[in-house]
Amino acid sequence: MRYAVLSDIHGNLEALEAVLRDAAAHADGVLCLGDIVGYGADPAACIELVAERAEAITGGNHERGVAGLLDLGWFNRSARAAAEWTRERLDDDHRAWLGALPLVAEIAGATLVHASPDHPEEWDYLVSAEDGFGALAAFVTRLCFVGHSHVPGAWSVGSSGPEFVPGAIELELAAGRRYLVNVGSVGQPRDRDPRAAYALWDAERGRLAIRRVAYDVEAARRKIVAAGLPRFLADRLAWGA
């Protein structure tokens, strides 16, 4: 079974559709690590598409915020404005669906979680080598997928010692090692590459790669501006930051 593992779509329909088109040629199923909404101008369409396509979905901090389960004071000003805008444009069923998403799930021997598997509800970011190595003991499966930081990378530990590989990774999952993989962001990358990012995981062959997909950034940017959302949320799509 080959899975496309998506995270941090953030209401960016153009990026999501481009990733799903790319994944159709490579993956048999779709997994989602949360933050389907927030920042972008198409939250309802993204919810519907992910709900239709994904086999397993975990909730992120933006789901919790929009559903009223996380105080919006936790967010910075732009993110809070986007969460309030999103909440007003979703119906009760959408908000209830977002609020019911689990924080942790398991599928095919892998743990799925939006933020750190160590206390997922605290929304810790995994970016540095130290961040990831500290979280490797927090799950029991051989492999764990996370998002939240919008920056791809992989941490692993085994008899030969720890290893951290940042950026666009390709991995052969070695026997005897455990892995934590940040799949990056579909809808708002922050590694100075504006292309959408997702992970392609071949569960049978033990292979994993981060794929980058170009999409219509300008169309997504125009929608954010037209919606009256903070312009910063539009402009940073082109920056990849």
C-alpha positions in Angstrom: 0.0 0.0 0.0 1.3 3.4 -0.9 0.0 6.5 0.9 0.1 10.2 0.2 0.5 11.8 3.7 -0.7 15.4 3.7 -0.6 18.1 6.4 -1.3 21.8 6.8 -3.6 22.4 3.8 -4.9 25.6 5.4 -7.8 26.2 3.1 -5.6 26.3 0.0 -7.8 24.5 -2.5 -5.4 25.1 -5.4 -2.5 23.5 -3.6 -4.7 20.6 -2.4 -6.0 19.8 -5.8 -2.5 19.9 -7.3 -1.2 17.5 -4.7 -4.1 15.1 -5.1 -3.6 15.1 -8.9 0.1 14.3 -8.4 -0.6 11.7 -5.8 -3.1 9.9 -8.0 -0.3 8.5 -10.1 1.8 7.4 -7.1 -0.4 6.5 -4.2 -3.2 4.1 -3.4 -4.6 6.0 -0.4 -4.5 9.4 1.4 -3.8 10.3 5.0 -4.1 13.7 6.5 -2.4 15.1 9.6 -4.7 18.1 10.2 -4.9 21.9 9.8 -7.1 21.5 6.8 -8.4 25.0 7.6 -7.0 28.3 8.6 -5.2 31.0 6.5 -6.8 30.2 3.1 -10.0 31.2 1.5 -11.5 27.7 0.7 -12.0 26.0 4.1 -15.3 24.2 3.2 -14.1 22.9 -0.1 -10.9 21.6 1.5 -12.9 19.9 4.2 -15.2 18.2 1.8 -12.3 17.0 -0.4 -10.2 15.6 2.5 -13.3 14.0 4.1 -14.0 12.3 0.8 -10.5 11.1 0.0 -8.6 10.5 3.2 -8.6 7.1 5.0 -7.4 8.6 8.3 -7.4 12.2 9.5 -6.1 13.8 12.7 -7.0 17.2 14.0 -4.7 20.1 14.3 -4.7 23.3 16.3 -6.6 25.2 13.6 -9.4 22.6 13.7 -9.5 22.9 17.4 -9.6 26.7 17.2 -12.3 26.9 14.6 -14.4 24.3 16.5 -14.2 26.3 19.7 -12.0 23.8 21.5 -8.9 25.9 21.6 -8.8 29.5 22.9 -8.1 31.8 19.9 -5.8 33.8 22.1 -3.3 31.0 21.5 -2.9 32.2 17.9 -1.0 35.2 16.5 -3.1 38.1 15.2 -3.2 37.0 11.5 -4.0 33.3 12.4 -6.7 34.4 14.9 -8.3 36.6 12.2 -8.3 33.7 9.8 -9.8 31.3 12.4 -12.6 33.8 13.2 -13.3 34.3 9.4 -13.2 30.5 8.9 -15.6 29.8 11.8 -18.1 32.2 10.4 -18.1 30.6 7.0 -18.5 27.0 8.1 -21.8 25.5 9.0 -22.6 23.6 12.3 -21.9 20.2 10.7 -18.5 21.3 9.4 -17.5 22.7 12.8 -18.7 19.6 14.6 -16.7 17.4 12.2 -13.6 19.4 12.8 -14.0 19.2 16.5 -14.5 15.4 16.5 -11.2 14.6 14.7 -8.8 12.6 16.9 -5.4 14.1 17.8 -3.7 10.7 17.2 -4.4 7.8 14.9 -2.6 4.7 13.8 -2.7 3.0 10.4 -0.5 0.4 8.7 2.0 0.4 11.6 2.4 4.2 11.6 1.3 6.9 14.1 -0.3 10.0 12.7 -0.4 13.2 14.8 -0.4 16.9 13.8 2.1 18.3 16.3 4.5 16.4 18.6 3.5 12.9 19.6 4.7 13.9 23.1 1.6 15.7 24.5 -0.1 16.4 21.1 -2.6 18.8 22.7 0.3 21.2 23.6 1.0 21.9 19.9 4.8 21.8 20.2 6.7 22.4 17.0 9.4 19.9 15.8 12.0 21.7 13.8 15.5 21.2 15.2 17.4 17.9 15.7 16.8 18.2 19.4 13.1 18.7 19.0 12.6 15.5 17.1 14.9 13.3 19.1 13.1 14.3 22.2 9.8 13.1 20.7 10.9 9.7 19.4 10.1 7.9 22.7 6.5 9.2 22.7 5.1 6.7 20.2 5.2 2.9 20.0 5.1 2.3 16.3 8.2 2.1 14.1 7.1 5.2 12.2 5.4 8.5 13.1 4.2 11.2 10.8 3.8 14.8 11.9 3.2 18.3 10.4 2.5 21.6 12.2 5.9 23.3 11.6 5.4 23.4 7.7 9.0 22.3 7.3 9.9 18.8 6.1 12.5 16.6 7.7 13.2 13.2 9.3 14.6 12.0 12.6 15.6 8.4 13.2 17.3 6.4 15.9 18.7 2.9 16.0 21.8 0.8 17.0 24.0 3.0 14.8 22.9 6.2 16.6 20.6 9.1 16.0 20.2 10.8 12.6 18.4 14.0 11.5 17.8 14.8 7.8 16.2 18.2 7.1 14.5 19.2 3.9 13.5 17.2 0.8 14.2 13.7 2.0 14.2 10.3 0.4 14.5 7.4 2.8 14.9 3.6 2.8 13.4 2.7 6.2 16.1 0.5 7.6 15.3 -2.5 9.8 16.0 -1.9 13.4 15.5 1.9 13.2 12.5 4.1 14.3 11.5 7.2 12.4 9.7 10.4 12.9 8.9 12.3 9.7 7.6 15.8 9.2 5.8 15.8 5.9 5.9 19.6 5.4 2.9 21.7 4.3 0.5 21.4 1.3 -1.0 24.9 1.6 1.6 27.1 3.2 5.2 25.9 3.1 7.8 27.7 5.3 11.1 26.3 3.9 11.5 29.1 1.2 10.1 26.8 -1.4 6.5 27.9 -2.4 5.6 24.5 -3.9 3.2 22.3 -2.0 4.8 19.5 0.0 3.6 16.0 0.9 5.1 12.6 1.8 4.8 9.6 -0.4 5.1 6.4 1.8 5.4 2.9 0.4 4.4 0.9 3.4 5.2 -2.5 1.8 8.7 -1.6 0.4 9.7 0.7 3.3 10.4 3.7 1.2 9.5 7.3 1.8 10.0 10.6 -0.1 8.9 14.2 0.2 7.4 15.4 -3.1 7.1 19.0 -4.2 4.2 20.1 -6.4 3.8 23.4 -8.2 0.4 25.0 -8.1 -1.4 28.2 -9.0 -0.1 30.3 -6.1 -1.4 33.6 -7.6 -5.0 32.2 -7.8 -4.8 31.2 -4.1 -3.3 34.6 -3.2 -6.0 36.5 -5.0 -8.8 34.6 -3.2 -7.3 35.4 0.2 -7.1 39.1 -0.7 -10.6 39.2 -2.1 -12.0 37.5 1.1 -10.7 40.3 3.2 -8.2 38.1 5.1 -4.9 39.6 6.2 -2.8 40.4 3.1 0.2 38.9 4.8 -1.4 35.4 4.5 -1.6 35.9 0.8 1.8 37.3 0.2 3.7 34.7 2.1 2.4 31.9 -0.2 4.8 33.2 -2.9 7.7 33.5 -0.4 7.4 30.0 0.9 8.0 31.4 4.4 
